[in-house]
Amino acid sequence: MKAIRRFTVRTVLPEPLRQLEELVLNLRWSWHNETLDLFRSVDPDLWESVRHDPVKLLGEVSPQRLAALAADRRFLRRLQDATEDLREYLTAPRWYQSLDDEPPAAIAYFSPEYGITAALPQYSGGLGILAGDHLKTASDLGVPIIGVGLLYRHGYFSQFLSPDGWQLERYPPITPTGLPLTLLREADGTPLRIQVGLPEGRDLSAQVWLAGVGRVPLLLLDSDVRENDPAARDVTDRLYGGGTDHRLLQEMLLGIGGVRAIRAYCRITGHPAPEVFHTNEGHAGFLGLERIRELVTEQDLSFDEALEATRSGTVFTTHTPVPAGIDRFPRELIQKYFGGPNETASVPVDRVLALGAETYEDGDQDVFNMAVMGMRLAQRVNGVSRLHGAVSREMFGGLWGGFDVDDVPIGSITNGVHPETWVAPEVIELAARELPDVISAGRGWEGVRRLAEGEIWRVRRTLRERLVRDARRRLRESWRQRGASDAELSWVDDALDPDVLTIGFARRVPSYKRLTLMMRDPERLRRLLLDPERPVQILIAGKAHPADEGGKRLIQEIVRFADDAGVRHRIVFLPDYDMALGQMLVQGCDVWMNNPLRPLEACGTSGMKAALNGGLNLSIRDGWWDEWFDGQNGWTIPSADGVEDPDRRDDLEASALYELIEDHVSVMFYDRGGDGLPRRWLEMVKHTLASLGPKVLSTRMVRDYVVDLYAPAAASRRVMSADAHAGARSLAEWKHRVAKAWPGVAVGHVESDGVGESPHIGARLTVRTTVELGELRPEDVAVEVAYGRVDDTDSLIDARYQELTDTETVENGRLRYVGEVPLDRTGDFGYSVRVVPRHEMLANRAEMGLVALPPAPLGMTNGDLR
């Protein structure tokens, strides 16, 4: 008989041990080695069996052991020290508190998933891991972020394999009372309830669970409450589960309900209200609609005025370089949930539909695009690597009208990783001993080059050996699940070798990541693995989405190859890729391999984690690796970008991969001196740490967000909201007037002089143009000359802009604008002019998507400028 209700009964700790619960309920333990060591000492064997989950540890430890610990004065001293350290960490000023210029009082950070620890399984892949690292780093830096997400009662799926290697899924039930969470309650002790309106007058209710991520509160909304009907209770059943309606309800609860949860949390706790809202991908985009509704109903703003006020304080981060990775809903579904009886006067459904409309060329007029809405509701948008920013400008450039791709206002902040989460304790201990400034202040990375090579090699061997032990355990468990008996598994004891070159490949399994590229030539791969002089071993992990049959076939192909008795000691597939397995892999592998189809990897961070542990990267130049590969910190797999035949492209890139491993990677790894050390390899490791260390840290990433996005967004919001939102009212009126009059703006004749027939560098070019402004005033626009190098089609490359400020009136009310351009580059040179809206409250010239250009491309009026 199955239970009809599941819950976890927590142990009652003896009074001397009550501080253990305080430590457990703040997830800082997940990245604080001293606290983890304290939990381990409670019962080392039990700690391993509960997979390092302190909640389960305290739930299963025997009363006798607790009584012994309560009388153990040494343990109690350690407990007191750990508690005092946590309290100091939560209250002492940190980097953010030293900033000038009034940074935001608080920032709300919305994400559909969070990878904080394997003990809180609320993540599926890179988006969630990045969100978790963002919150942890904000805590370390003292950034006042409030996280918002959903609590999934089944999380993401657990993966296991059938006897023939096919991915199977199960969704283990998650009991909130068995997690390091507390229920958010009103002042009178009743659980807080958040409601989101649904069609037919129904409400979707949710309670709110609170996770302490260091200094950061993380609010997780949970629809499994008594007030909901069965369908509504299942809205938060599983991450990325269900059909289209189900996903829409999840995203409405995340965005609309999330804003309401923040308002309630701030009311209950007195936490400052957020000045900035950061949308981590489009899933939470509806938060902008809720904030517009608040402003219309509570501040008496019009929709357009509320839109400007909302945009000013919103940051949107896109994480996907492929349209298929974006949530898109049928327009009629949006009409159903935001129109008809559910429509509110403050947020008309036609305005909602317009926000998500794909109005650009090749857009689908029948869908509502969540990323498009997110960008229209945000004044600041960024990708997650320099290359991804460029790809995003190309993907979404149509939202900004006639502007060149380079002018599309989508920037980039390259992701980083949280070192305390991903770097092995042995590496941290070595750095603390030899490079204290790196640990305490994040500087002094050049000192890595002075580290003793023998010490680095000793640590690397220790980590590789630990990985081999853990992989053997996981391999044995997997084969047992697939039906093998213990008598058939004696070979597992000799699988893998702690002294063999170890390559890791672990990630989600969509087709563009090319899990099976390494198997393009199975016999060549076999020779690599079994080379008698320079053997290679490969550890592979990854999950395909439950609905992705193609991804499952790729996994089956790898598993069947790895099942072969001739190679299974050299190549293994480890099921159920999660944070714990990810940590083991990035710490223990010598080489991190990544071979996506360029440029379809937005960033990727696993290779960063491997680098911080002394691993080297072997990767296609995509995502972050395109930005920071320098020729000495790993190897780049040549990309056959221009080859249109996908099979031929795979053949070419696979061949290059094999050649790199055979002739470069393995040769350098096994090239040992008389002392047994691979000195050239270790020099590359040291260079990798010294050059990449300061770049890949999440402290750099979060500081960039604070300085480049959060602080400007807060400043803009303050301008908009001052004096009863006078700024928002004024900007909305101005935008309406300018947009209405823009068809009357035109660029007339353009001419230049002052450089003669053979201009030289250092000369100045005088540019004149006449402009028709129609009903606009000169102060409404900027007339700019764009200039720089040109290509064979006369297109400007890396154009620079200079405003033409000298004006005079000519006939029929037209204006002549004049200015000078410096000829500061040799070679082919060109220029053009443009007219764009100008207002002090615009974040950039392209914000309105309006630009007026000359009627036809201009010829080179002064010949070849050299």
C-alpha positions in Angstrom: 0.0 0.0 0.0 1.3 3.5 -0.9 1.2 6.4 1.5 -1.3 9.1 0.5 0.9 11.8 2.1 4.6 12.1 2.6 6.5 14.3 5.1 9.7 14.3 7.0 9.9 14.2 10.8 12.9 16.1 12.0 14.9 15.1 15.0 14.9 17.0 18.3 18.5 17.9 19.0 19.8 18.0 22.6 20.1 21.6 23.8 24.0 21.8 23.5 23.6 20.8 19.8 20.8 23.2 18.8 23.2 25.4 16.9 23.5 22.6 14.4 20.0 23.4 13.1 21.1 27.0 12.6 24.0 25.9 10.5 21.9 23.4 8.5 19.2 26.0 7.6 21.7 28.3 6.0 23.0 26.9 2.7 26.4 28.5 3.2 27.5 25.1 4.5 27.4 23.9 0.9 30.5 26.0 0.0 32.1 26.3 3.5 34.6 23.5 4.0 34.9 24.0 7.8 31.2 23.5 8.3 31.1 20.5 6.0 34.0 19.0 8.1 31.9 19.6 11.2 28.9 17.8 9.7 31.2 14.9 8.6 32.5 14.5 12.1 29.0 13.9 13.4 29.1 10.4 11.9 31.6 9.9 9.0 30.0 6.7 7.7 26.5 8.1 7.8 27.7 11.3 6.2 28.8 9.3 3.2 25.6 7.2 3.0 23.4 10.3 3.0 25.5 11.8 0.2 26.6 14.8 2.2 23.1 16.0 3.0 23.1 17.5 6.6 19.3 17.5 6.9 19.3 13.7 6.3 22.3 13.3 8.5 20.6 14.9 11.5 17.4 12.9 10.7 19.2 9.6 10.8 22.0 9.9 13.3 21.3 7.8 16.4 20.2 9.2 19.7 23.3 7.6 21.3 25.6 9.4 18.9 23.8 12.7 19.6 24.2 12.2 23.3 27.9 11.5 22.9 28.4 14.7 20.8 26.4 16.8 23.4 29.0 15.7 26.0 32.0 16.1 23.6 33.6 19.5 24.6 35.9 19.5 21.6 33.0 19.1 19.2 31.0 21.7 21.1 33.9 24.2 20.7 34.0 23.5 17.0 30.2 24.0 16.8 30.4 27.3 18.6 33.2 28.5 16.3 31.3 27.5 13.2 28.1 29.3 14.4 30.0 32.5 15.3 31.7 32.4 12.0 28.4 32.1 10.2 26.9 35.0 12.2 29.8 37.2 11.4 29.6 36.3 7.7 25.9 37.3 7.7 26.4 40.7 9.3 29.8 42.1 8.6 30.3 44.7 5.8 31.6 43.4 2.6 32.6 44.7 -0.8 29.2 46.0 -1.7 29.0 48.0 1.5 32.1 49.9 0.5 30.6 51.3 -2.7 29.9 55.0 -3.2 27.2 56.6 -5.2 24.3 54.9 -3.5 24.1 51.4 -5.1 20.7 49.7 -5.2 19.1 49.1 -1.9 18.1 45.7 -3.1 18.0 43.6 -6.3 15.4 41.0 -7.2 16.8 38.0 -9.1 14.3 35.7 -10.9 15.2 32.3 -12.3 13.2 29.1 -12.9 15.9 27.0 -11.4 18.7 27.2 -8.9 21.7 24.9 -8.5 22.8 25.6 -4.9 23.6 22.1 -3.7 22.7 18.5 -4.7 20.8 18.4 -1.4 18.3 20.9 -2.9 17.6 19.4 -6.3 15.9 22.4 -8.0 18.0 22.6 -11.2 18.5 20.9 -14.5 21.6 22.4 -16.1 23.7 25.4 -16.7 21.0 28.0 -16.2 20.4 26.8 -12.7 24.0 26.3 -11.8 24.8 29.8 -13.0 21.9 31.2 -10.9 23.1 29.3 -7.8 26.7 30.7 -8.3 25.2 34.2 -8.8 23.4 34.1 -5.4 26.4 32.6 -3.6 28.7 35.2 -4.9 26.3 38.0 -4.2 26.2 36.7 -0.6 30.1 36.7 -0.4 30.2 40.2 -1.8 27.4 41.5 0.3 25.2 42.4 -2.7 21.6 42.7 -1.4 19.9 40.3 -3.8 16.5 38.5 -3.1 16.2 35.4 -5.2 12.9 34.2 -6.5 12.0 30.8 -8.0 9.7 27.8 -7.8 9.8 24.8 -5.4 9.3 21.7 -7.6 7.9 18.8 -5.6 9.8 16.3 -7.9 12.6 18.6 -9.0 14.3 17.5 -12.2 14.4 13.8 -13.0 16.8 11.2 -11.8 18.4 9.4 -14.7 19.2 5.7 -14.9 19.8 3.2 -17.8 17.9 0.3 -19.1 19.9 -3.0 -19.9 20.3 -1.8 -23.5 21.6 1.6 -22.5 18.4 3.7 -23.0 17.9 6.7 -20.7 15.0 6.1 -18.2 13.7 8.7 -15.8 12.1 8.8 -12.4 11.0 11.7 -10.3 11.7 11.1 -6.6 9.3 12.9 -4.4 10.7 15.9 -2.5 9.4 16.8 0.9 10.0 20.5 1.8 10.2 19.6 5.5 13.1 17.3 4.5 15.0 20.2 2.9 16.9 23.1 4.4 13.9 25.4 4.1 11.5 27.3 6.3 8.0 28.3 5.5 7.4 32.0 5.2 4.7 33.1 7.7 2.7 36.2 8.5 3.2 38.0 11.7 0.4 35.9 13.3 2.1 32.7 12.4 -0.2 31.7 9.5 1.5 30.5 6.3 1.8 33.3 3.7 -0.4 32.8 0.6 0.2 34.3 -2.8 -2.6 34.3 -5.4 -2.4 34.6 -9.2 -5.7 35.0 -11.1 -6.7 32.4 -13.7 -9.6 32.2 -16.2 -13.1 31.5 -15.0 -12.5 33.5 -11.8 -10.2 30.9 -10.3 -7.0 31.7 -8.3 -3.7 29.8 -8.3 -2.5 29.9 -4.7 1.1 29.3 -3.5 2.9 29.2 -0.3 6.5 30.4 0.0 9.5 28.5 1.2 12.6 30.4 2.3 16.1 29.2 1.7 19.0 31.1 3.3 21.8 31.2 0.7 24.3 32.9 3.0 23.1 36.5 3.2 20.7 36.0 0.3 17.1 35.0 0.9 15.7 32.7 -1.8 11.9 32.6 -2.1 10.5 29.4 -3.6 6.8 29.4 -4.5 5.0 26.1 -4.0 1.5 25.5 -5.4 0.9 22.2 -3.5 -1.5 23.8 -1.0 -5.0 22.9 0.2 -6.8 25.8 -1.5 -5.9 24.6 -5.0 -7.7 22.0 -7.1 -5.6 18.9 -8.1 -4.5 20.5 -11.4 -3.4 23.7 -9.7 -1.6 21.8 -7.0 0.5 20.2 -9.7 1.7 23.4 -11.3 5.0 23.2 -9.4 5.2 19.4 -9.7 8.4 19.2 -11.8 11.0 21.4 -13.5 10.3 21.9 -17.2 7.6 19.3 -17.1 4.1 19.2 -18.5 2.6 20.6 -21.7 2.3 24.2 -23.0 -0.5 25.3 -20.6 1.4 23.8 -17.7 4.6 25.7 -18.6 2.7 29.0 -19.0 1.1 28.6 -15.5 4.6 27.9 -14.1 5.9 31.1 -15.7 2.9 33.2 -14.6 3.4 32.0 -11.0 7.2 32.7 -11.2 6.8 36.2 -12.7 3.5 37.5 -11.3 3.5 35.5 -8.1 7.2 36.1 -7.6 6.7 39.9 -7.5 3.9 39.4 -5.0 6.0 37.1 -2.9 8.8 39.7 -2.7 6.3 42.4 -1.7 5.0 40.2 1.1 8.5 39.2 2.2 9.6 42.8 2.4 6.5 43.7 4.4 6.9 40.8 6.8 10.7 41.2 7.4 11.3 44.9 6.8 13.8 44.1 4.0 14.3 47.0 1.6 12.2 46.8 -1.5 14.1 46.0 -4.7 15.0 48.9 -6.9 16.3 46.6 -9.7 14.6 43.4 -11.1 16.9 41.0 -12.9 15.2 38.5 -15.2 17.5 35.4 -15.7 16.1 34.3 -19.1 12.6 34.8 -20.4 10.8 32.3 -18.1 10.1 35.0 -15.5 9.2 37.8 -18.0 5.7 38.2 -16.6 7.2 40.0 -13.6 7.2 43.1 -15.8 3.5 42.9 -16.3 2.9 42.7 -12.6 5.0 45.7 -11.9 3.1 47.6 -14.6 -0.2 46.6 -13.0 1.1 47.9 -9.6 2.1 51.2 -11.0 -1.2 51.7 -12.9 -3.5 50.7 -10.0 -1.5 52.1 -7.1 0.3 55.2 -8.6 -2.3 56.2 -11.2 0.1 55.9 -14.1 -1.0 55.1 -17.7 0.2 51.9 -19.2 2.9 53.6 -21.2 4.1 55.6 -18.2 4.2 52.5 -16.1 6.1 50.7 -18.9 8.9 53.3 -18.8 9.1 53.2 -15.0 9.3 49.4 -15.2 11.9 49.2 -18.0 14.2 51.7 -16.2 14.9 49.3 -13.3 14.9 46.0 -15.2 17.8 43.9 -16.4 17.3 41.0 -18.8 19.9 38.3 -19.4 19.5 35.9 -22.3 21.2 32.6 -22.2 20.4 30.9 -25.5 21.9 31.5 -28.9 19.3 29.3 -30.6 15.6 30.3 -31.2 14.5 26.7 -30.3 15.7 27.3 -26.8 13.3 30.2 -26.1 9.8 29.7 -24.6 7.2 30.6 -27.2 3.4 30.2 -26.5 0.5 30.3 -28.9 -1.0 33.8 -29.0 -4.5 32.4 -28.3 -3.2 30.9 -25.0 -2.0 34.3 -23.9 -5.4 35.7 -24.9 -7.0 33.0 -22.8 -5.1 33.8 -19.6 -4.7 37.5 -19.9 -7.9 38.4 -21.9 -11.6 37.9 -21.6 -12.9 37.7 -18.0 -9.3 37.6 -16.7 -8.3 40.9 -18.4 -7.6 43.9 -16.2 -8.1 47.5 -17.3 -4.5 48.2 -16.1 -2.9 45.6 -18.3 -5.0 45.3 -21.6 -4.4 42.0 -23.4 -3.6 43.7 -26.7 -0.7 45.5 -25.0 0.5 42.1 -23.5 0.3 40.5 -26.9 2.3 43.3 -28.5 5.1 42.9 -25.9 5.7 39.3 -27.0 5.1 39.7 -30.7 7.8 38.7 -33.2 7.5 41.8 -35.3 10.8 41.4 -37.0 11.6 39.7 -40.4 11.0 36.0 -40.4 9.2 36.3 -37.0 6.2 34.0 -36.4 3.1 36.1 -36.0 1.2 33.3 -34.3 3.4 33.0 -31.2 4.2 34.9 -28.1 7.9 35.0 -27.5 9.0 35.3 -23.8 12.5 36.5 -24.6 11.1 39.2 -26.8 8.8 40.3 -24.1 11.7 40.3 -21.6 13.8 42.5 -23.8 10.9 45.0 -24.4 10.4 45.2 -20.7 14.0 45.8 -19.9 16.2 48.9 -20.5 19.3 46.8 -20.2 19.9 43.5 -21.9 23.0 41.2 -22.0 24.3 37.9 -23.2 26.6 35.7 -21.2 29.8 35.9 -23.2 31.3 38.3 -25.8 30.5 35.9 -28.7 27.0 35.3 -27.3 26.4 39.0 -27.1 27.3 39.3 -30.8 25.0 36.3 -31.7 22.2 37.8 -29.7 22.5 41.1 -31.5 22.1 39.2 -34.7 19.2 37.1 -33.4 17.2 39.9 -31.9 18.4 42.9 -34.0 15.0 43.2 -35.7 13.5 44.5 -32.4 15.6 47.7 -32.9 14.4 48.6 -36.4 16.9 49.9 -38.9 20.0 49.9 -36.7 23.1 48.0 -37.7 23.8 44.8 -35.8 26.7 46.5 -33.9 24.3 49.2 -32.6 21.8 46.8 -31.2 21.8 47.5 -27.4 22.5 44.0 -26.2 25.8 43.8 -24.3 27.5 40.9 -22.6 28.9 39.9 -19.2 30.8 36.7 -19.4 29.7 34.1 -16.8 32.0 33.1 -14.0 32.0 30.3 -11.4 31.9 30.2 -7.6 35.3 28.8 -6.6 34.4 27.7 -3.1 31.7 25.5 -4.7 33.7 24.0 -7.5 37.4 24.0 -6.4 38.7 20.9 -4.5 39.6 21.5 -0.9 43.2 20.3 -1.6 43.6 23.1 -4.2 42.2 25.7 -1.9 44.5 24.5 0.9 47.5 24.7 -1.4 46.5 28.2 -2.5 45.9 29.3 1.1 49.4 28.1 2.1 51.4 29.3 -0.9 49.2 32.2 -2.3 47.3 33.8 0.6 46.4 36.9 -1.4 44.5 34.9 -4.0 42.3 33.4 -1.2 41.9 36.6 0.8 41.7 39.3 -1.9 41.5 37.5 -5.2 44.8 38.9 -6.4 48.4 37.7 -6.8 47.5 35.1 -9.5 51.0 35.5 -11.1 52.4 33.8 -8.0 51.0 30.5 -9.3 54.0 30.4 -11.6 56.2 30.0 -8.6 54.4 27.0 -7.2 56.5 23.8 -6.9 55.6 21.5 -9.8 55.9 18.4 -7.7 53.3 19.8 -5.3 50.8 20.6 -8.1 51.3 17.1 -9.6 50.8 15.5 -6.1 47.4 17.3 -5.8 46.4 16.5 -9.3 47.1 12.8 -8.7 45.1 12.9 -5.5 42.1 14.4 -7.3 42.3 11.9 -10.2 42.5 9.0 -7.8 39.4 10.2 -5.9 37.5 10.6 -9.2 38.4 7.0 -10.2 37.2 5.7 -6.8 33.9 7.6 -7.1 33.4 6.6 -10.8 33.9 2.9 -9.9 31.2 3.2 -7.2 28.8 4.9 -9.6 29.6 2.4 -12.3 28.9 -0.5 -10.1 25.6 1.0 -9.0 24.6 1.7 -12.6 25.3 -1.9 -13.8 23.4 -3.3 -10.8 20.4 -1.1 -11.8 20.7 -2.5 -15.3 20.4 -6.0 -14.0 24.0 -7.2 -13.6 24.9 -9.5 -10.7 27.9 -8.9 -8.4 29.6 -11.9 -10.0 29.6 -10.1 -13.4 31.1 -6.9 -12.0 34.5 -7.9 -10.8 36.0 -5.9 -13.8 34.8 -2.7 -12.2 37.5 -2.9 -9.6 40.1 -2.3 -12.3 38.1 0.1 -14.4 39.9 3.4 -15.0 43.4 4.1 -13.7 44.5 7.0 -11.5 47.7 7.3 -13.5 46.2 7.5 -17.0 45.4 10.8 -18.9 41.8 11.5 -17.9 39.4 13.4 -20.2 36.0 14.6 -19.0 32.9 15.4 -21.0 29.7 16.2 -19.1 26.8 18.4 -20.0 23.2 18.4 -21.1 22.6 16.3 -24.3 20.9 18.5 -27.0 22.2 17.7 -30.4 24.3 20.8 -30.9 26.6 19.8 -28.0 27.5 16.7 -30.0 27.9 14.1 -27.3 29.0 11.5 -29.9 31.5 13.5 -32.0 34.3 11.5 -30.2 32.8 8.3 -31.8 32.8 9.6 -35.4 35.6 7.0 -36.0 35.0 4.3 -33.4 38.2 2.4 -34.3 40.4 5.4 -34.0 38.8 6.2 -30.6 39.5 2.6 -29.5 43.1 3.0 -30.5 43.4 6.2 -28.4 41.9 4.5 -25.4 44.1 1.4 -25.6 47.4 3.0 -26.7 50.1 0.9 -24.9 52.4 3.9 -24.6 50.0 6.8 -24.0 46.5 5.5 -23.0 43.5 7.8 -22.5 40.4 7.3 -20.4 37.2 9.3 -20.9 34.5 9.9 -18.3 31.1 11.0 -19.7 27.9 12.2 -18.1 24.8 14.0 -19.2 21.0 14.0 -19.3 18.8 14.3 -22.3 15.4 16.0 -21.8 12.7 13.3 -21.2 11.0 14.3 -24.4 14.2 14.4 -26.5 14.3 11.0 -28.2 17.3 12.1 -30.3 19.3 12.9 -27.2 18.4 9.6 -25.7 19.7 7.8 -28.8 23.0 9.7 -28.5 23.4 8.5 -24.9 22.5 4.9 -25.9 25.2 5.0 -28.7 27.8 6.1 -26.2 26.7 3.5 -23.6 26.7 0.7 -26.0 30.3 1.5 -27.1 31.4 1.9 -23.4 29.8 -1.5 -22.6 32.2 -3.3 -24.8 34.5 -5.5 -22.7 37.5 -4.4 -24.6 37.2 -0.7 -23.7 34.9 -0.5 -20.7 37.9 0.0 -18.4 38.9 3.1 -20.4 35.6 4.8 -21.2 32.5 5.1 -18.9 29.2 6.7 -18.9 28.1 7.8 -15.4 24.3 8.3 -15.1 22.4 10.9 -13.1 24.7 13.9 -13.8 24.1 16.3 -10.9 26.2 18.9 -8.9 27.9 16.2 -6.8 29.1 14.3 -9.9 29.9 17.6 -11.7 32.2 18.6 -8.8 34.0 15.3 -8.8 34.6 15.5 -12.6 35.8 19.0 -12.9 38.2 18.4 -10.0 39.6 15.1 -11.1 39.9 15.3 -14.9 43.1 16.4 -16.5 41.4 17.7 -19.7 37.9 19.1 -20.1 36.5 18.4 -23.6 33.8 20.5 -25.2 32.8 20.3 -28.9 29.6 22.1 -29.6 28.5 23.4 -33.0 30.0 26.9 -33.0 28.4 29.4 -32.2 25.6 27.6 -30.3 27.2 27.5 -26.9 26.2 30.7 -25.1 29.0 30.5 -22.6 29.5 27.1 -20.8 31.2 27.2 -17.4 32.4 23.6 -16.8 35.7 24.3 -18.5 36.2 27.3 -16.1 35.7 25.0 -13.1 38.2 22.5 -14.5 40.7 25.2 -15.1 40.5 26.4 -11.5 41.3 22.8 -10.4 44.4 22.6 -12.6 42.7 21.0 -15.6 43.3 22.0 -19.2 40.6 22.7 -21.9 40.3 21.0 -25.2 37.4 22.9 -26.9 35.8 24.4 -29.9 36.3 28.1 -29.8 32.8 28.9 -28.6 31.3 30.7 -25.6 33.8 31.8 -23.0 36.7 29.8 -24.6 36.5 31.9 -27.8 37.1 34.9 -25.6 39.9 33.7 -23.4 41.9 31.0 -25.2 45.4 32.4 -25.7 47.2 29.6 -27.4 48.9 28.4 -24.2 46.1 27.6 -21.7 44.8 24.6 -23.5 43.9 23.5 -27.1 41.3 24.7 -29.5 39.6 22.3 -31.9 39.5 23.9 -35.3 35.9 24.7 -36.3 34.7 24.0 -39.8 32.2 26.9 -39.7 31.9 27.4 -43.4 31.1 23.8 -44.3 27.4 23.4 -44.9 27.2 19.6 -45.0 26.8 18.7 -41.3 28.2 15.2 -41.8 31.3 16.5 -43.4 31.7 19.2 -40.8 31.5 16.6 -38.0 34.1 14.4 -39.9 36.5 17.3 -40.2 36.2 18.4 -36.6 36.3 14.9 -35.2 39.5 14.2 -37.2 41.0 17.4 -35.7 40.0 16.3 -32.2 41.6 12.9 -32.6 44.8 14.5 -34.0 45.0 16.9 -31.1 44.7 14.1 -28.5 47.1 11.8 -30.3 49.8 14.3 -31.2 49.6 17.0 -28.6 47.6 16.3 -25.5 48.7 12.8 -24.7 52.3 13.4 -25.9 52.7 16.3 -23.5 51.0 14.5 -20.6 53.3 11.5 -20.8 56.5 13.4 -21.6 58.2 12.9 -18.2 61.5 14.1 -16.8 63.9 12.1 -14.7 61.8 13.0 -11.6 58.6 11.6 -13.2 57.0 15.0 -13.7 55.5 16.2 -17.0 57.1 19.6 -16.9 55.7 21.0 -20.1 52.2 20.0 -19.0 52.6 21.5 -15.6 53.9 24.8 -17.1 50.7 24.9 -19.1 48.7 24.2 -15.9 50.4 27.1 -14.1 49.9 29.4 -17.1 46.2 28.4 -17.2 45.7 29.2 -13.5 47.6 32.5 -13.7 45.9 33.8 -16.8 42.3 32.5 -16.4 42.0 32.5 -12.6 41.0 36.2 -12.2 38.8 36.1 -15.2 36.6 33.0 -14.6 35.7 33.8 -11.0 32.1 34.7 -10.3 33.2 37.6 -8.1 34.4 39.3 -11.4 31.0 38.4 -13.0 28.8 39.8 -10.1 30.9 42.9 -9.8 30.4 43.5 -13.5 26.6 43.1 -13.0 26.6 45.6 -10.1 28.8 48.2 -11.8 27.6 47.9 -15.4 23.9 47.0 -15.0 22.5 47.1 -11.5 23.8 50.6 -10.5 22.8 52.3 -13.7 19.4 50.6 -13.6 18.8 51.9 -10.1 19.9 55.4 -11.0 17.6 55.4 -14.0 14.7 54.1 -11.9 15.2 56.9 -9.3 15.1 59.5 -12.0 11.9 57.9 -13.4 10.1 57.6 -10.0 11.0 61.0 -8.4 8.3 63.5 -7.9 5.4 61.0 -8.3 7.0 59.4 -11.4 7.4 62.7 -13.2 10.3 61.3 -15.2 8.3 58.3 -16.4 5.3 60.5 -17.3 7.5 62.9 -19.2 9.5 60.2 -21.1 6.3 58.3 -22.1 4.8 61.5 -23.5 8.0 62.5 -25.3 8.3 59.0 -26.8 4.8 59.1 -28.0 5.3 62.4 -29.7 8.6 61.4 -31.3 7.3 58.1 -32.6 4.2 59.8 -34.1 6.3 62.5 -35.8 9.2 60.2 -36.9 7.9 59.5 -40.4 8.5 63.2 -41.1 12.2 63.0 -40.4 14.5 62.7 -43.4 18.1 63.1 -44.3 18.8 65.2 -47.4 22.0 66.1 -49.2 25.3 65.0 -47.6 28.6 66.4 -48.7 32.2 66.7 -47.4 35.3 68.7 -48.1 38.6 69.8 -46.6 40.9 66.8 -47.4 41.6 67.2 -51.1 42.2 64.4 -53.6 44.9 62.6 -51.6 44.1 62.9 -47.9 46.7 61.8 -45.3 46.3 60.6 -41.8 45.8 63.4 -39.3 43.6 65.5 -41.7 40.1 66.4 -40.8 37.0 65.9 -43.0 34.2 68.5 -42.8 30.8 66.9 -43.2 27.6 68.8 -44.0 24.0 67.4 -44.2 20.6 68.9 -44.4 17.8 67.3 -42.3 14.0 67.6 -42.4 12.6 67.3 -38.8 8.9 67.7 -39.6 7.1 68.3 -36.3 10.1 67.6 -34.1 12.4 70.1 -32.5 16.2 70.1 -32.9 16.6 69.1 -29.2 14.6 65.9 -29.9 17.2 64.4 -32.2 20.9 63.8 -32.6 22.5 64.1 -36.0 25.6 61.9 -36.1 28.3 61.1 -38.6 29.3 57.5 -38.6 32.9 56.9 -39.9 35.6 54.3 -40.0 37.0 51.5 -42.1 34.9 50.0 -44.9 34.8 46.6 -46.5 34.4 45.6 -50.1 30.7 46.4 -50.0 31.3 49.9 -48.5 29.9 48.8 -45.2 31.4 50.5 -42.2 33.4 48.3 -39.9 33.5 49.1 -36.2 32.0 52.5 -36.9 32.5 55.4 -34.6 30.0 58.2 -34.1 30.4 61.9 -33.7 27.5 64.3 -33.3 27.2 67.2 -35.8 26.4 70.2 -33.5 26.8 73.3 -35.7 23.4 74.1 -37.2 21.8 76.7 -39.5 18.4 77.0 -41.0 18.1 76.7 -44.7 14.9 77.0 -47.0 11.6 75.5 -46.0 12.5 75.0 -42.3 15.2 72.4 -43.0 18.4 72.5 -40.9 22.0 72.1 -42.1 24.3 70.3 -39.7 28.1 70.6 -39.9 31.0 68.9 -38.1 34.5 67.5 -38.5 35.7 64.0 -38.6 39.3 63.1 -37.9 41.1 60.8 -40.4 42.9 58.8 -37.8 43.2 55.5 -39.7 45.0 54.6 -42.9 43.4 52.5 -45.6 39.9 52.4 -47.0 37.7 54.9 -45.1 34.1 55.8 -45.3 31.4 57.8 -43.6 27.6 58.2 -43.5 25.2 60.2 -41.4 22.1 59.2 -39.3 19.4 60.9 -37.3 18.3 59.3 -34.0 16.1 60.3 -31.1 17.8 62.1 -28.2 16.6 62.3 -24.6 18.6 62.4 -21.4 16.6 59.5 -20.0 17.2 57.1 -22.9 19.7 54.4 -22.0 21.1 54.4 -25.6 20.5 55.9 -29.0 18.8 52.7 -30.3 16.3 52.3 -27.5 13.3 53.4 -29.6 14.4 51.5 -32.7 14.1 54.7 -34.7 16.7 55.9 -37.1 16.7 58.1 -40.3 19.4 57.4 -42.9 20.4 59.0 -46.2 18.1 57.9 -49.1 20.7 55.8 -50.8 24.2 54.5 -49.9 26.8 57.2 -50.4 29.7 56.8 -52.7 33.2 57.6 -51.7 33.3 61.3 -52.4 37.0 61.7 -51.7 38.4 58.5 -53.2 40.5 56.0 -51.4 41.5 57.7 -48.1 44.9 56.5 -47.1 
